[in-house]
């Protein structure tokens, strides 16, 4: 739970707030779960994006639904 709280605080620091969409483009891993719960804890809408998706609109999903576009710091 502590990692999810830390992820939520990081999202708040990036300017994400209640009701904002947070796109998560990551493989299935514990980090994905931490960011997902961190977003939920701050009231953000979590938008999981399948890392294996190769469709024509792949890159447009985050641009239309989510902000900010910020890579992980790992």
PDB file as gemmi writes it, atoms N, CA and C in Angstrom:
CRYST1    1.000    1.000    1.000  90.00  90.00  90.00 P 1                      
ATOM      1  N   UNK A   1       0.823  -1.200   0.000  1.00  0.00           N  
ATOM      2  CA  UNK A   1       0.000   0.000   0.000  1.00  0.00           C  
ATOM      3  C   UNK A   1       0.860   1.254   0.000  1.00  0.00           C  
ATOM      4  N   UNK A   2       2.025   1.195   0.656  1.00  0.00           N  
ATOM      5  CA  UNK A   2       2.901   2.356   0.702  1.00  0.00           C  
ATOM      6  C   UNK A   2       3.381   2.785  -0.668  1.00  0.00           C  
ATOM      7  N   UNK A   3       3.641   1.815  -1.553  1.00  0.00           N  
ATOM      8  CA  UNK A   3       4.088   2.152  -2.904  1.00  0.00           C  
ATOM      9  C   UNK A   3       2.976   2.816  -3.700  1.00  0.00           C  
ATOM     10  N   UNK A   4       1.734   2.385  -3.494  1.00  0.00           N  
ATOM     11  CA  UNK A   4       0.601   3.005  -4.177  1.00  0.00           C  
ATOM     12  C   UNK A   4       0.408   4.436  -3.693  1.00  0.00           C  
ATOM     13  N   UNK A   5       0.580   4.659  -2.406  1.00  0.00           N  
ATOM     14  CA  UNK A   5       0.477   6.017  -1.861  1.00  0.00           C  
ATOM     15  C   UNK A   5       1.574   6.894  -2.452  1.00  0.00           C  
ATOM     16  N   UNK A   6       2.770   6.365  -2.550  1.00  0.00           N  
ATOM     17  CA  UNK A   6       3.878   7.114  -3.145  1.00  0.00           C  
ATOM     18  C   UNK A   6       3.593   7.425  -4.614  1.00  0.00           C  
ATOM     19  N   UNK A   7       3.039   6.461  -5.344  1.00  0.00           N  
ATOM     20  CA  UNK A   7       2.685   6.699  -6.747  1.00  0.00           C  
ATOM     21  C   UNK A   7       1.618   7.784  -6.849  1.00  0.00           C  
ATOM     22  N   UNK A   8       0.626   7.744  -5.963  1.00  0.00           N  
ATOM     23  CA  UNK A   8      -0.410   8.777  -5.952  1.00  0.00           C  
ATOM     24  C   UNK A   8       0.166  10.155  -5.678  1.00  0.00           C  
ATOM     25  N   UNK A   9       1.089  10.233  -4.744  1.00  0.00           N  
ATOM     26  CA  UNK A   9       1.739  11.519  -4.449  1.00  0.00           C  
ATOM     27  C   UNK A   9       2.551  12.010  -5.643  1.00  0.00           C  
ATOM     28  N   UNK A  10       3.203  11.086  -6.330  1.00  0.00           N  
ATOM     29  CA  UNK A  10       3.968  11.468  -7.521  1.00  0.00           C  
ATOM     30  C   UNK A  10       3.041  12.013  -8.602  1.00  0.00           C  
ATOM     31  N   UNK A  11       1.894  11.371  -8.775  1.00  0.00           N  
ATOM     32  CA  UNK A  11       0.928  11.856  -9.759  1.00  0.00           C  
ATOM     33  C   UNK A  11       0.420  13.240  -9.379  1.00  0.00           C  
ATOM     34  N   UNK A  12       0.136  13.448  -8.098  1.00  0.00           N  
ATOM     35  CA  UNK A  12      -0.276  14.779  -7.641  1.00  0.00           C  
ATOM     36  C   UNK A  12       0.804  15.808  -7.941  1.00  0.00           C  
ATOM     37  N   UNK A  13       2.063  15.425  -7.738  1.00  0.00           N  
ATOM     38  CA  UNK A  13       3.183  16.317  -8.021  1.00  0.00           C  
ATOM     39  C   UNK A  13       3.309  16.670  -9.491  1.00  0.00           C  
ATOM     40  N   UNK A  14       2.803  15.794 -10.355  1.00  0.00           N  
ATOM     41  CA  UNK A  14       2.816  16.051 -11.796  1.00  0.00           C  
ATOM     42  C   UNK A  14       1.615  16.884 -12.238  1.00  0.00           C  
ATOM     43  N   UNK A  15       0.738  17.198 -11.296  1.00  0.00           N  
ATOM     44  CA  UNK A  15      -0.425  18.011 -11.630  1.00  0.00           C  
ATOM     45  C   UNK A  15      -1.686  17.215 -11.917  1.00  0.00           C  
ATOM     46  N   UNK A  16      -1.647  15.915 -11.702  1.00  0.00           N  
ATOM     47  CA  UNK A  16      -2.832  15.082 -11.902  1.00  0.00           C  
ATOM     48  C   UNK A  16      -3.753  15.275 -10.707  1.00  0.00           C  
ATOM     49  N   UNK A  17      -5.026  15.461 -10.974  1.00  0.00           N  
ATOM     50  CA  UNK A  17      -5.987  15.670  -9.895  1.00  0.00           C  
ATOM     51  C   UNK A  17      -7.210  14.789 -10.041  1.00  0.00           C  
ATOM     52  N   UNK A  18      -8.145  14.995  -9.148  1.00  0.00           N  
ATOM     53  CA  UNK A  18      -9.385  14.226  -9.132  1.00  0.00           C  
ATOM     54  C   UNK A  18     -10.097  14.371 -10.475  1.00  0.00           C  
ATOM     55  N   UNK A  19     -10.468  13.240 -11.060  1.00  0.00           N  
ATOM     56  CA  UNK A  19     -11.191  13.242 -12.329  1.00  0.00           C  
ATOM     57  C   UNK A  19     -10.307  13.240 -13.560  1.00  0.00           C  
ATOM     58  N   UNK A  20      -9.017  13.533 -13.410  1.00  0.00           N  
ATOM     59  CA  UNK A  20      -8.103  13.488 -14.555  1.00  0.00           C  
ATOM     60  C   UNK A  20      -7.869  12.043 -14.974  1.00  0.00           C  
ATOM     61  N   UNK A  21      -7.603  11.839 -16.258  1.00  0.00           N  
ATOM     62  CA  UNK A  21      -7.299  10.502 -16.764  1.00  0.00           C  
ATOM     63  C   UNK A  21      -5.799  10.263 -16.696  1.00  0.00           C  
ATOM     64  N   UNK A  22      -5.429   9.084 -16.215  1.00  0.00           N  
ATOM     65  CA  UNK A  22      -4.026   8.682 -16.136  1.00  0.00           C  
ATOM     66  C   UNK A  22      -3.858   7.445 -17.003  1.00  0.00           C  
ATOM     67  N   UNK A  23      -3.164   7.595 -18.127  1.00  0.00           N  
ATOM     68  CA  UNK A  23      -2.896   6.458 -19.002  1.00  0.00           C  
ATOM     69  C   UNK A  23      -1.696   5.688 -18.500  1.00  0.00           C  
ATOM     70  N   UNK A  24      -1.832   4.378 -18.427  1.00  0.00           N  
ATOM     71  CA  UNK A  24      -0.728   3.536 -17.979  1.00  0.00           C  
ATOM     72  C   UNK A  24      -0.384   2.586 -19.117  1.00  0.00           C  
ATOM     73  N   UNK A  25       0.766   2.819 -19.742  1.00  0.00           N  
ATOM     74  CA  UNK A  25       1.260   1.958 -20.816  1.00  0.00           C  
ATOM     75  C   UNK A  25       2.485   1.243 -20.281  1.00  0.00           C  
ATOM     76  N   UNK A  26       2.248   0.084 -19.697  1.00  0.00           N  
ATOM     77  CA  UNK A  26       3.306  -0.698 -19.065  1.00  0.00           C  
ATOM     78  C   UNK A  26       2.998  -2.176 -19.258  1.00  0.00           C  
ATOM     79  N   UNK A  27       4.016  -3.014 -19.193  1.00  0.00           N  
ATOM     80  CA  UNK A  27       3.737  -4.457 -19.182  1.00  0.00           C  
ATOM     81  C   UNK A  27       3.103  -4.848 -17.848  1.00  0.00           C  
ATOM     82  N   UNK A  28       2.553  -6.041 -17.793  1.00  0.00           N  
ATOM     83  CA  UNK A  28       1.972  -6.532 -16.539  1.00  0.00           C  
ATOM     84  C   UNK A  28       3.079  -6.729 -15.517  1.00  0.00           C  
ATOM     85  N   UNK A  29       3.064  -5.916 -14.469  1.00  0.00           N  
ATOM     86  CA  UNK A  29       4.091  -5.992 -13.431  1.00  0.00           C  
ATOM     87  C   UNK A  29       3.556  -5.300 -12.176  1.00  0.00           C  
ATOM     88  N   UNK A  30       4.282  -5.415 -11.101  1.00  0.00           N  
ATOM     89  CA  UNK A  30       3.853  -4.810  -9.836  1.00  0.00           C  
ATOM     90  C   UNK A  30       3.796  -3.283  -9.940  1.00  0.00           C  
ATOM     91  N   UNK A  31       4.687  -2.680 -10.731  1.00  0.00           N  
ATOM     92  CA  UNK A  31       4.667  -1.224 -10.905  1.00  0.00           C  
ATOM     93  C   UNK A  31       3.344  -0.763 -11.502  1.00  0.00           C  
ATOM     94  N   UNK A  32       2.810  -1.541 -12.442  1.00  0.00           N  
ATOM     95  CA  UNK A  32       1.520  -1.210 -13.046  1.00  0.00           C  
ATOM     96  C   UNK A  32       0.439  -1.134 -11.970  1.00  0.00           C  
ATOM     97  N   UNK A  33       0.416  -2.136 -11.100  1.00  0.00           N  
ATOM     98  CA  UNK A  33      -0.596  -2.193 -10.038  1.00  0.00           C  
ATOM     99  C   UNK A  33      -0.436  -1.009  -9.084  1.00  0.00           C  
ATOM    100  N   UNK A  34       0.800  -0.665  -8.747  1.00  0.00           N  
ATOM    101  CA  UNK A  34       1.050   0.455  -7.837  1.00  0.00           C  
ATOM    102  C   UNK A  34       0.558   1.769  -8.427  1.00  0.00           C  
ATOM    103  N   UNK A  35       0.838   2.005  -9.708  1.00  0.00           N  
ATOM    104  CA  UNK A  35       0.383   3.241 -10.354  1.00  0.00           C  
ATOM    105  C   UNK A  35      -1.139   3.242 -10.471  1.00  0.00           C  
ATOM    106  N   UNK A  36      -1.718   2.088 -10.802  1.00  0.00           N  
ATOM    107  CA  UNK A  36      -3.168   1.986 -10.925  1.00  0.00           C  
ATOM    108  C   UNK A  36      -3.852   2.345  -9.600  1.00  0.00           C  
ATOM    109  N   UNK A  37      -3.396   1.752  -8.503  1.00  0.00           N  
ATOM    110  CA  UNK A  37      -3.992   2.057  -7.207  1.00  0.00           C  
ATOM    111  C   UNK A  37      -3.648   3.473  -6.750  1.00  0.00           C  
ATOM    112  N   UNK A  38      -2.459   3.951  -7.074  1.00  0.00           N  
ATOM    113  CA  UNK A  38      -2.092   5.325  -6.738  1.00  0.00           C  
ATOM    114  C   UNK A  38      -3.020   6.322  -7.404  1.00  0.00           C  
ATOM    115  N   UNK A  39      -3.334   6.074  -8.668  1.00  0.00           N  
ATOM    116  CA  UNK A  39      -4.278   6.933  -9.374  1.00  0.00           C  
ATOM    117  C   UNK A  39      -5.660   6.890  -8.753  1.00  0.00           C  
ATOM    118  N   UNK A  40      -6.092   5.695  -8.398  1.00  0.00           N  
ATOM    119  CA  UNK A  40      -7.408   5.548  -7.770  1.00  0.00           C  
ATOM    120  C   UNK A  40      -7.461   6.254  -6.416  1.00  0.00           C  
ATOM    121  N   UNK A  41      -6.381   6.191  -5.661  1.00  0.00           N  
ATOM    122  CA  UNK A  41      -6.348   6.827  -4.339  1.00  0.00           C  
ATOM    123  C   UNK A  41      -6.525   8.344  -4.408  1.00  0.00           C  
ATOM    124  N   UNK A  42      -6.059   8.962  -5.499  1.00  0.00           N  
ATOM    125  CA  UNK A  42      -6.201  10.418  -5.620  1.00  0.00           C  
ATOM    126  C   UNK A  42      -7.455  10.810  -6.395  1.00  0.00           C  
ATOM    127  N   UNK A  43      -8.247   9.813  -6.805  1.00  0.00           N  
ATOM    128  CA  UNK A  43      -9.495  10.099  -7.507  1.00  0.00           C  
ATOM    129  C   UNK A  43      -9.346  10.280  -8.999  1.00  0.00           C  
ATOM    130  N   UNK A  44      -8.212   9.891  -9.556  1.00  0.00           N  
ATOM    131  CA  UNK A  44      -8.009   9.995 -11.003  1.00  0.00           C  
ATOM    132  C   UNK A  44      -8.681   8.815 -11.703  1.00  0.00           C  
ATOM    133  N   UNK A  45      -8.986   8.998 -12.981  1.00  0.00           N  
ATOM    134  CA  UNK A  45      -9.506   7.901 -13.795  1.00  0.00           C  
ATOM    135  C   UNK A  45      -8.309   7.172 -14.389  1.00  0.00           C  
ATOM    136  N   UNK A  46      -8.195   5.899 -14.118  1.00  0.00           N  
ATOM    137  CA  UNK A  46      -7.077   5.109 -14.619  1.00  0.00           C  
ATOM    138  C   UNK A  46      -7.458   4.521 -15.975  1.00  0.00           C  
ATOM    139  N   UNK A  47      -6.595   4.757 -16.982  1.00  0.00           N  
ATOM    140  CA  UNK A  47      -6.823   4.264 -18.337  1.00  0.00           C  
ATOM    141  C   UNK A  47      -5.699   3.298 -18.683  1.00  0.00           C  
ATOM    142  N   UNK A  48      -5.914   1.989 -18.457  1.00  0.00           N  
ATOM    143  CA  UNK A  48      -4.861   1.038 -18.804  1.00  0.00           C  
ATOM    144  C   UNK A  48      -4.762   0.903 -20.321  1.00  0.00           C  
ATOM    145  N   UNK A  49      -3.550   0.929 -20.834  1.00  0.00           N  
ATOM    146  CA  UNK A  49      -3.305   0.793 -22.267  1.00  0.00           C  
ATOM    147  C   UNK A  49      -2.449  -0.450 -22.460  1.00  0.00           C  
ATOM    148  N   UNK A  50      -2.940  -1.389 -23.243  1.00  0.00           N  
ATOM    149  CA  UNK A  50      -2.247  -2.651 -23.459  1.00  0.00           C  
ATOM    150  C   UNK A  50      -0.907  -2.407 -24.145  1.00  0.00           C  
ATOM    151  N   UNK A  51       0.180  -2.820 -23.504  1.00  0.00           N  
ATOM    152  CA  UNK A  51       1.523  -2.613 -24.051  1.00  0.00           C  
ATOM    153  C   UNK A  51       1.749  -3.404 -25.328  1.00  0.00           C  
ATOM    154  N   UNK A  52       0.947  -4.419 -25.572  1.00  0.00           N  
ATOM    155  CA  UNK A  52       1.093  -5.231 -26.785  1.00  0.00           C  
ATOM    156  C   UNK A  52       0.233  -4.737 -27.936  1.00  0.00           C  
ATOM    157  N   UNK A  53      -0.604  -3.751 -27.694  1.00  0.00           N  
ATOM    158  CA  UNK A  53      -1.509  -3.253 -28.729  1.00  0.00           C  
ATOM    159  C   UNK A  53      -0.721  -2.586 -29.842  1.00  0.00           C  
ATOM    160  N   UNK A  54      -0.968  -2.995 -31.071  1.00  0.00           N  
ATOM    161  CA  UNK A  54      -0.253  -2.444 -32.223  1.00  0.00           C  
ATOM    162  C   UNK A  54      -1.216  -1.899 -33.269  1.00  0.00           C  
ATOM    163  N   UNK A  55      -2.397  -1.506 -32.845  1.00  0.00           N  
ATOM    164  CA  UNK A  55      -3.407  -1.025 -33.770  1.00  0.00           C  
ATOM    165  C   UNK A  55      -3.096   0.358 -34.318  1.00  0.00           C  
ATOM    166  N   UNK A  56      -3.891   0.814 -35.293  1.00  0.00           N  
ATOM    167  CA  UNK A  56      -3.620   2.095 -35.955  1.00  0.00           C  
ATOM    168  C   UNK A  56      -3.735   3.310 -35.037  1.00  0.00           C  
ATOM    169  N   UNK A  57      -4.554   3.249 -34.001  1.00  0.00           N  
ATOM    170  CA  UNK A  57      -4.730   4.402 -33.120  1.00  0.00           C  
ATOM    171  C   UNK A  57      -3.921   4.332 -31.851  1.00  0.00           C  
ATOM    172  N   UNK A  58      -2.953   3.446 -31.820  1.00  0.00           N  
ATOM    173  CA  UNK A  58      -2.192   3.181 -30.589  1.00  0.00           C  
ATOM    174  C   UNK A  58      -1.647   4.443 -29.941  1.00  0.00           C  
ATOM    175  N   UNK A  59      -0.992   5.289 -30.695  1.00  0.00           N  
ATOM    176  CA  UNK A  59      -0.350   6.461 -30.111  1.00  0.00           C  
ATOM    177  C   UNK A  59      -1.345   7.575 -29.808  1.00  0.00           C  
ATOM    178  N   UNK A  60      -2.511   7.542 -30.425  1.00  0.00           N  
ATOM    179  CA  UNK A  60      -3.481   8.597 -30.208  1.00  0.00           C  
ATOM    180  C   UNK A  60      -4.289   8.465 -28.933  1.00  0.00           C  
ATOM    181  N   UNK A  61      -4.348   7.278 -28.374  1.00  0.00           N  
ATOM    182  CA  UNK A  61      -5.165   7.073 -27.172  1.00  0.00           C  
ATOM    183  C   UNK A  61      -4.731   7.987 -26.036  1.00  0.00           C  
ATOM    184  N   UNK A  62      -3.447   7.975 -25.637  1.00  0.00           N  
ATOM    185  CA  UNK A  62      -3.057   8.860 -24.530  1.00  0.00           C  
ATOM    186  C   UNK A  62      -3.259  10.338 -24.842  1.00  0.00           C  
ATOM    187  N   UNK A  63      -3.050  10.743 -26.102  1.00  0.00           N  
ATOM    188  CA  UNK A  63      -3.206  12.148 -26.462  1.00  0.00           C  
ATOM    189  C   UNK A  63      -4.650  12.610 -26.314  1.00  0.00           C  
ATOM    190  N   UNK A  64      -5.590  11.735 -26.616  1.00  0.00           N  
ATOM    191  CA  UNK A  64      -7.003  12.109 -26.547  1.00  0.00           C  
ATOM    192  C   UNK A  64      -7.571  12.010 -25.141  1.00  0.00           C  
ATOM    193  N   UNK A  65      -7.052  11.094 -24.343  1.00  0.00           N  
ATOM    194  CA  UNK A  65      -7.679  10.787 -23.068  1.00  0.00           C  
ATOM    195  C   UNK A  65      -6.906  11.248 -21.838  1.00  0.00           C  
ATOM    196  N   UNK A  66      -5.587  11.408 -21.946  1.00  0.00           N  
ATOM    197  CA  UNK A  66      -4.774  11.540 -20.742  1.00  0.00           C  
ATOM    198  C   UNK A  66      -3.786  12.698 -20.821  1.00  0.00           C  
ATOM    199  N   UNK A  67      -3.417  13.192 -19.643  1.00  0.00           N  
ATOM    200  CA  UNK A  67      -2.334  14.135 -19.514  1.00  0.00           C  
ATOM    201  C   UNK A  67      -1.764  14.018 -18.124  1.00  0.00           C  
ATOM    202  N   UNK A  68      -0.580  14.352 -17.792  1.00  0.00           N  
ATOM    203  CA  UNK A  68       0.498  14.720 -18.702  1.00  0.00           C  
ATOM    204  C   UNK A  68       1.160  13.478 -19.292  1.00  0.00           C  
ATOM    205  N   UNK A  69       1.918  13.682 -20.337  1.00  0.00           N  
ATOM    206  CA  UNK A  69       2.664  12.590 -20.949  1.00  0.00           C  
ATOM    207  C   UNK A  69       4.023  12.555 -20.266  1.00  0.00           C  
ATOM    208  N   UNK A  70       4.187  11.652 -19.351  1.00  0.00           N  
ATOM    209  CA  UNK A  70       5.414  11.623 -18.547  1.00  0.00           C  
ATOM    210  C   UNK A  70       5.930  10.199 -18.434  1.00  0.00           C  
ATOM    211  N   UNK A  71       7.147   9.952 -18.889  1.00  0.00           N  
ATOM    212  CA  UNK A  71       7.697   8.599 -18.781  1.00  0.00           C  
ATOM    213  C   UNK A  71       8.028   8.264 -17.335  1.00  0.00           C  
ATOM    214  N   UNK A  72       8.078   6.981 -17.013  1.00  0.00           N  
ATOM    215  CA  UNK A  72       8.459   6.597 -15.651  1.00  0.00           C  
ATOM    216  C   UNK A  72       9.889   7.007 -15.358  1.00  0.00           C  
ATOM    217  N   UNK A  73      10.190   7.236 -14.100  1.00  0.00           N  
ATOM    218  CA  UNK A  73      11.534   7.684 -13.750  1.00  0.00           C  
ATOM    219  C   UNK A  73      12.455   6.522 -13.411  1.00  0.00           C  
ATOM    220  N   UNK A  74      12.104   5.324 -13.814  1.00  0.00           N  
ATOM    221  CA  UNK A  74      12.964   4.163 -13.572  1.00  0.00           C  
ATOM    222  C   UNK A  74      13.865   3.916 -14.751  1.00  0.00           C  
TER     223      UNK A  74                                                      
END                                                                             
